Amino acid sequence: QVQLVESGGGLVQPGGSLRLSCKVSGIIFSIYSMGWYRQGPGKQRELVAIITSGGSTNYADSVKDRFTISRDNAKKTVYLQMNSLKPEDTAVYYCHRPSSGKSPAYWGQGTQVTVSS
């Protein structure tokens, strides 16, 4: 059974930092790209960052130079380090394993990030 379990969300003041983690089980983690998405209040879900199996990364323009995605293949975990947080970063953040060949996409249950003073 494939599971993606996020953690690390919470309430933080503007300018603060959080690190999200996504622990993956049930798949061979190291060979797949992994991503983080978010869905803010009244908004569509959007891609935040993605990291390939080789470690290449790509970011949404809105988070470039503030967020960093990384992975630890030994721990089967993907991280999202979020710095200089803004109120507009408030959202539920989801871990995502894209579909690959015949293997479907998988989503975590989401973790709430609230940026407010």
C-alpha positions in Angstrom: 0.0 0.0 0.0 1.4 3.4 -1.1 1.4 6.1 1.6 2.6 9.7 1.5 2.4 11.3 5.0 3.1 15.0 5.4 4.2 16.7 8.6 5.6 20.0 9.7 2.8 22.4 9.0 1.5 25.0 11.5 1.1 28.6 12.3 4.0 31.0 11.6 4.4 34.7 11.6 5.2 36.6 8.3 8.9 36.3 7.6 9.2 33.0 9.5 10.2 29.6 8.3 8.8 26.1 8.3 10.1 22.7 7.0 7.6 20.3 5.6 8.4 16.6 5.4 6.7 13.8 3.4 7.5 10.3 4.3 6.8 7.8 1.5 6.2 4.1 1.8 5.1 1.3 -0.5 7.1 2.4 -3.6 10.7 2.5 -4.8 11.2 6.1 -3.8 14.5 6.9 -5.4 13.5 6.4 -9.0 10.6 8.8 -9.1 10.2 12.6 -9.2 8.4 14.1 -6.2 6.6 17.3 -5.8 4.8 19.7 -3.5 1.5 21.3 -4.3 -0.6 23.8 -2.4 -4.2 24.9 -2.3 -5.1 28.2 -0.7 -8.5 29.3 0.4 -10.8 29.7 -2.7 -7.9 28.8 -5.0 -7.0 26.0 -7.3 -4.3 23.5 -6.4 -1.0 24.7 -7.8 2.5 23.2 -8.2 5.0 24.7 -5.7 8.2 22.7 -6.4 9.3 19.5 -8.0 12.5 17.4 -7.7 13.6 14.7 -10.1 15.2 11.4 -9.2 18.5 13.0 -10.2 18.0 15.9 -7.9 17.1 18.6 -10.4 14.6 21.1 -9.1 11.9 23.5 -10.4 9.9 26.1 -8.6 6.8 28.2 -9.0 7.8 31.8 -9.6 6.0 32.9 -6.5 8.3 30.8 -4.2 11.7 31.0 -6.0 14.5 32.1 -3.8 12.4 31.4 -0.7 11.5 27.7 -0.8 13.9 24.8 -1.3 12.8 21.2 -2.1 15.1 18.3 -1.3 15.0 14.6 -0.9 16.7 11.9 1.2 16.4 8.6 -0.7 17.7 6.6 2.3 14.8 7.9 4.4 12.3 7.9 1.5 11.4 11.5 2.5 11.0 14.7 0.5 11.3 18.0 2.2 10.2 21.6 1.6 12.1 24.3 3.4 10.0 27.5 3.4 11.7 30.7 4.4 10.5 34.3 4.4 6.9 33.2 4.5 4.2 35.5 3.4 0.4 35.5 4.2 -0.2 34.5 0.6 1.6 31.3 1.3 -1.2 30.2 3.6 -2.5 26.9 2.1 -2.9 23.2 2.5 0.4 21.7 1.2 0.3 18.3 -0.5 3.0 15.9 -1.3 2.7 14.3 -4.7 4.2 11.4 -6.6 3.5 12.0 -10.3 2.2 9.1 -12.5 4.9 7.2 -14.2 4.2 4.7 -17.0 1.5 2.4 -15.7 2.0 3.6 -12.1 -0.7 6.1 -11.0 -0.1 9.4 -9.3 -0.3 9.5 -5.5 -1.2 12.3 -3.1 -0.6 12.8 0.6 -3.4 13.9 2.9 -2.1 17.5 3.2 -0.7 19.7 5.9 -2.0 23.1 6.8 0.4 26.1 6.7 -1.0 29.4 8.0 1.1 32.6 7.8 -0.4 35.2 10.0 0.6 37.8 12.7 
